[in-house]
Amino acid sequence: MKEGDHLFLVDGSGYIFRAYHALPPLTRKSDGLPVGAVAGFCNMLYKLIEDTKDEFEPTHLAVIFDASSKTFRNDIYPEYKANRAEPPEDLRPQFALVRDATRAFGVPSIEKLGYEADDLIATYARLAAEAGARVTIVSSDKDLMQLVNDRVDMLDTMKLKTIARDQVIEKFGVPPEKVVDVQALAGDSTDNVPGVPGIGIKTAAQLIEEYGDLETLLARAAEIKQNKRRENLIEFAEQARISRRLVELDNNVPIDEPLETMGVREPDPETLIGFFKDMEFSTLTRRVGERFNVDVDAIEAAGDHPPEDTGTKDIKKEKQEVSRTAKGGVPSATPKGVDADFAAAKYSTVTDTETLKAWIDRAKEQGYLAVDTETDSLNPMQARLVGVSLALVPGEACYIPLQHGAGGSLDFADTGAAPQIPLKEAVKALKPLLEDISVLKIGQNLKFDMLVFRQHGIELRGHDDTMLMSYALDAGVHGHGMDELSGLHLGHKPIPFSEVAGKGKAQITFDQVPIDRATAYAAEDADVTLRLWHILKPRLVAEHRMTVYETLERPLVPVLADMERAGVKVDKTVLARLSGDFAQKMAQYEEEIYELAGERFNIGSPKQLGEILFDKQSLEGGRKTKTGAWSTDADTLEMLAAQGHDLPQRVLDWRGLSKLKSTYTDALPEFIDKDTGRIHTSYSLASTSTGRLASTDPNLQNIPVRTEDGRKIRTAFVAENGNLLISADYSQIELRLLAHIADIAALKKAFAEGLDIHAMTASEMFNTPIEGMDPAVRRRAKAINFGIIYGISAFGLANQLGISRGEAGEYIERYFKRFPGIRAYMDDTKDFAHKNGYVETIFGRRIHLPAINSKNPAEKSFMERAAINAPIQGSAADIIRRAMIRMPGEIAKARLDARMLLQVHDELIFEVPEKQAEKAAKLVAGVMSGAAAPAVALTVPLDVDARAAKNWDEAH
């Protein structure tokens, strides 16, 4: 190998698993041999060879595989990759076939016992670079990004994206040469690399940037101001060093195949076609025959199978057909062009009102269109509308630039287009179309676009959302972002935002993107969305998911848009006062800690705290970490506190206040909108598998309420003058749903009679009268009641109650004997999940559990617990969704001025004029308690506590 050569190293193992998980199962017709991963691998390798020979001109090529699961890293850390599940049964026989396929292409297939493929890639990359060659690693694996340098880059063929130094910095926050230090701190749960608890990629990058490298950071860890972070860096320093040895690739592997053997050459057509015919890949066989002008019928298969055309579909087309085909039925009537080549698409730029009106008229006549907005910010409350894209038929879309160059550093000449339609003029033209409920507007994550349009007085009505269609169909199977859905259903990777706007510090806002490039990007998004709609909408009917989409997903979008726009008022002075109070209280705790310890020491130092607790005070129950230091983590301190020791309890109190101060009282003011004086959180509809909503920027669903200090934070959430906040909360909804779903007569009776369910459970289990019951006994029953829902173990219950594991196990067994229907429900649910791969809520929401039949006992056990909990938690999520969807209409009907502001798990927060508070609270409670009907007739009542007050804490 010499200077000017270009070596391509393919991560073969990554290719295999991508092919297996991305495509539907496929078996050889003649004998049922699983060959789906082989087919996918062959398609990917063939495409790589054909697509890169002109653009990249590789001179050398090899595919690198993992040889075995055990490597030298297991000698360093025996638990390395211990969490990895065994390969699926139908994938195992395909490993050898993939290697045969590689050789049939005439490409070296390389592996080495005791080393991972990544180590071989690192070694070959080094040798080639030293010889003056360029190296491209065909993979998106983050573990390989440490190899990137001026001669080595990566190519993600799924996203058609080159990964160079800038992309590594974007991913990790540090350049490639520092990636291993960041990974050593953050760890990796997939490979069971321990890292340092509490430190993620972002924090790790900040630390490495500040201190330079891992060793310097660990040597100066005592300087870290954040208490928990400082403690963990000191306590887990050796663990970080071990982690670094695990993640750093070995680029000195003794190689068996020299670089010279990797020269690119054309495959032998007869060998390759013979292999394809043996696998019964008819499309690939035909394609290669045409490529080399070979009579495929004259070539015998490589194995014992007859050289017949089996009719096996091309993998990409088969995947598209599966996506839009009813089970056991026929493909839907998908319009021509849905799966067409995007290169043939026609995208235009609309820069005059007459042309825009022509598009609008066509949309009205057709009755539906895809729509998307382009803005200069991801915050819809602050974003400027830069442009709008429309698509009417697959392959035909337009972009309407509105504010390119406006307010930015570019003038119109820089944008590469004629003057744009004035914003007000375009809004006036679009408004009747977008507000016409008879014309369906199709979007992807349409809530964002709704909020942007509302800033301009447009109320988007009549909509479909492809993200939510996918969510209703495939929750738990894959993500629901447009790029992922496009790759999955259309086999197409949309233009990345970074390609038109740049990355990192060089990234520009969309208003500064030249209009020709903006058109290609924005119109394609609308086109992709429309094509996805044509595929996903028929599936909703064919797979009986339409009711879920129509009753739980689609109607919630405008409701959440209203809530996000309303926001919630937060009093900064209250937060500032709380921060000061917490600081003073922490100082008091520190003095108490010193007095209890008998000396002054660094409370944030786990080492010093451990020495005081276990060496000087000789408390029992301590355990040492791998470094030989005493552990002082939360579990240890809670165990000691439960034994009646004051010092560990006071340290826990001090730590808790420190977290409240840094995470909430100091941080929340940064999220207050300067224009509205309110916090506008964002709700994600499709980010959990169970239907629960997620709150981000900031997360208002995790504000602590179990401690008095934590509850004080809610006092900062206040009503405007003359108004009150109403907190309406479902009472024990998941326990009620367990009683209904599992049909537990005793529990249903207790709920129907309004009994204290925890006291009743305690009475049933421990033969104790409810009247005069010891609170400790009730507390044990409460822990079991709630623990059962989440599949709590004897170990977990023992820790929670401070009792022995044996005693906890006896409690759980006694519970199941007293309520046998619960055990039956759990067993039946697990059996159903194992057979079907999913469970359902009482409203028909399907929650997929892809790993329920994992060979890994820990993963299988986790998925079984998830299967037990999902119908309960998912049903509770569906009920509050139904309540939220009904609420605006009921409020309007009652002529109330109430606004729904927040959803926090089982609780809804409203703001209402003080004079209407009583009436509004009654209405809200009524809507929430009746939310399941008429779809489901619950056999237990849904109780709702609704209270009004000046701030959230008092209302709650």
Summary of the structure (lengths in Angstrom):
residues: 956
radius of gyration: 30.7
end to end distance: 71.7
largest distance: 91.7
contacts: 3179
relative contact order: 0.07
helix: 52%
strand: 12%
